[in-house]
Amino acid sequence: MASVKELTLRAAGTSEVAAVLEFWQGAAENDSRPADSATAVAALVARDPEALILALDDGEIVGTIIAGWDGWRCHLYRLAVAPHRRRSGIGARLIAAAEERFRDLGGSRADAMVLDANERAHGIWDAHGYARQNEWSRWVKSII
Ligand SMILES: CC(C)(COP(=O)(O)OP(=O)(O)OC[C@H]1O[C@@H](n2cnc3c(N)ncnc32)[C@H](O)[C@@H]1OP(=O)(O)O)[C@@H](O)C(=O)NCCC(=O)NCCS
């Protein structure tokens, strides 16, 4: 097993969409959100080929993050680390890679979608300088 420093971090390709979806089934936070689909993930990779970042150990996906840049703000989604590899710094490396991407693009502020009940996730965002904005809420509408 490679140490966290030896992991490969790189953007996902379209051929990896199915593997990413399978990884998320076992590693990601899947409550209170629309279900993922291969079509949606492939559309993300096609529109912004650098947005979906994978952490790989000898070809095995051990972590993911979506570093989404819309030309205005920087949005983070789908931070997930394989359960057997947690607390070894993989999440930290993924957040750092996403922030590096945002800086290179000229972004000035990043935000993360974090479930209020997901206290395990609060620790990592807090540790990386992210803070909850109590004065704002997300207003959502399905447009399908
Ligand atoms: C949240 C998650 C991504 C963290 O990944 P990770 O690789 O274990 O995190 P790291 O090892 O890089 O931890 C970095 C720091 O974040 C904080 N942290 C990470 N997990 C934590 C936890 N369970 N409780 C409290 N703090 C935590 C700690 O400060 C940690 O540093 P330390 O290990 O030196 O104490 C991982 O637990 C996960 O995939 N959870 C399921 C999916 C999920 O909830 N994703 C977040 C969606 S918003």
PDBQT file of the ligand as one rigid body, heavy atoms in Angstrom, charges set to zero:
ROOT
HETATM    1  C1  LIG A 201     -14.598  13.120   5.437  1.00  0.00    +0.000 C 
HETATM    2  C2  LIG A 201     -13.503  12.282   4.749  1.00  0.00    +0.000 C 
HETATM    3  C3  LIG A 201     -13.419  12.677   3.290  1.00  0.00    +0.000 C 
HETATM    4  C4  LIG A 201     -12.146  12.591   5.424  1.00  0.00    +0.000 C 
HETATM    5  O1  LIG A 201     -11.105  12.018   4.631  1.00  0.00    +0.000 OA
HETATM    6  P1  LIG A 201      -9.733  11.544   5.313  1.00  0.00    +0.000 P 
HETATM    7  O2  LIG A 201      -8.816  11.116   4.214  1.00  0.00    +0.000 OA
HETATM    8  O3  LIG A 201     -10.032  10.550   6.368  1.00  0.00    +0.000 OA
HETATM    9  O4  LIG A 201      -9.226  12.885   5.980  1.00  0.00    +0.000 OA
HETATM   10  P2  LIG A 201      -7.723  13.227   6.372  1.00  0.00    +0.000 P 
HETATM   11  O5  LIG A 201      -7.019  11.999   6.824  1.00  0.00    +0.000 OA
HETATM   12  O6  LIG A 201      -7.088  14.000   5.279  1.00  0.00    +0.000 OA
HETATM   13  O7  LIG A 201      -7.976  14.168   7.628  1.00  0.00    +0.000 OA
HETATM   14  C5  LIG A 201      -7.521  15.511   7.624  1.00  0.00    +0.000 C 
HETATM   15  C6  LIG A 201      -7.980  16.172   8.913  1.00  0.00    +0.000 C 
HETATM   16  O8  LIG A 201      -9.385  16.388   8.858  1.00  0.00    +0.000 OA
HETATM   17  C7  LIG A 201      -9.928  16.189  10.156  1.00  0.00    +0.000 C 
HETATM   18  N1  LIG A 201     -10.776  14.991  10.136  1.00  0.00    +0.000 N 
HETATM   19  C8  LIG A 201     -10.821  14.046   9.189  1.00  0.00    +0.000 A 
HETATM   20  N2  LIG A 201     -11.737  13.107   9.513  1.00  0.00    +0.000 NA
HETATM   21  C9  LIG A 201     -12.266  13.474  10.691  1.00  0.00    +0.000 A 
HETATM   22  C10 LIG A 201     -13.232  12.916  11.560  1.00  0.00    +0.000 A 
HETATM   23  N3  LIG A 201     -13.840  11.756  11.279  1.00  0.00    +0.000 N 
HETATM   24  N4  LIG A 201     -13.538  13.565  12.691  1.00  0.00    +0.000 NA
HETATM   25  C11 LIG A 201     -12.910  14.720  13.012  1.00  0.00    +0.000 A 
HETATM   26  N5  LIG A 201     -11.961  15.298  12.239  1.00  0.00    +0.000 NA
HETATM   27  C12 LIG A 201     -11.656  14.693  11.097  1.00  0.00    +0.000 A 
HETATM   28  C13 LIG A 201      -8.765  15.988  11.101  1.00  0.00    +0.000 C 
HETATM   29  O9  LIG A 201      -8.317  17.258  11.550  1.00  0.00    +0.000 OA
HETATM   30  C14 LIG A 201      -7.756  15.354  10.162  1.00  0.00    +0.000 C 
HETATM   31  O10 LIG A 201      -6.439  15.494  10.587  1.00  0.00    +0.000 OA
HETATM   32  P3  LIG A 201      -5.830  14.364  11.608  1.00  0.00    +0.000 P 
HETATM   33  O11 LIG A 201      -6.121  13.013  11.025  1.00  0.00    +0.000 OA
HETATM   34  O12 LIG A 201      -4.374  14.730  11.648  1.00  0.00    +0.000 OA
HETATM   35  O13 LIG A 201      -6.546  14.582  12.902  1.00  0.00    +0.000 OA
HETATM   36  C15 LIG A 201     -13.788  10.757   4.905  1.00  0.00    +0.000 C 
HETATM   37  O14 LIG A 201     -14.076  10.479   6.257  1.00  0.00    +0.000 OA
HETATM   38  C16 LIG A 201     -14.961  10.287   4.057  1.00  0.00    +0.000 C 
HETATM   39  O15 LIG A 201     -14.797   9.925   2.881  1.00  0.00    +0.000 OA
HETATM   40  N6  LIG A 201     -16.174  10.281   4.659  1.00  0.00    +0.000 N 
HETATM   41  C17 LIG A 201     -17.388   9.800   3.926  1.00  0.00    +0.000 C 
HETATM   42  C18 LIG A 201     -17.797  10.780   2.835  1.00  0.00    +0.000 C 
HETATM   43  C19 LIG A 201     -18.013  12.162   3.358  1.00  0.00    +0.000 C 
HETATM   44  O16 LIG A 201     -18.660  12.379   4.374  1.00  0.00    +0.000 OA
HETATM   45  N7  LIG A 201     -17.455  13.169   2.638  1.00  0.00    +0.000 N 
HETATM   46  C20 LIG A 201     -17.578  14.567   2.971  1.00  0.00    +0.000 C 
HETATM   47  C21 LIG A 201     -18.731  15.153   2.244  1.00  0.00    +0.000 C 
HETATM   48  S1  LIG A 201     -18.899  16.887   2.642  1.00  0.00    +0.000 SA
ENDROOT
TORSDOF 0
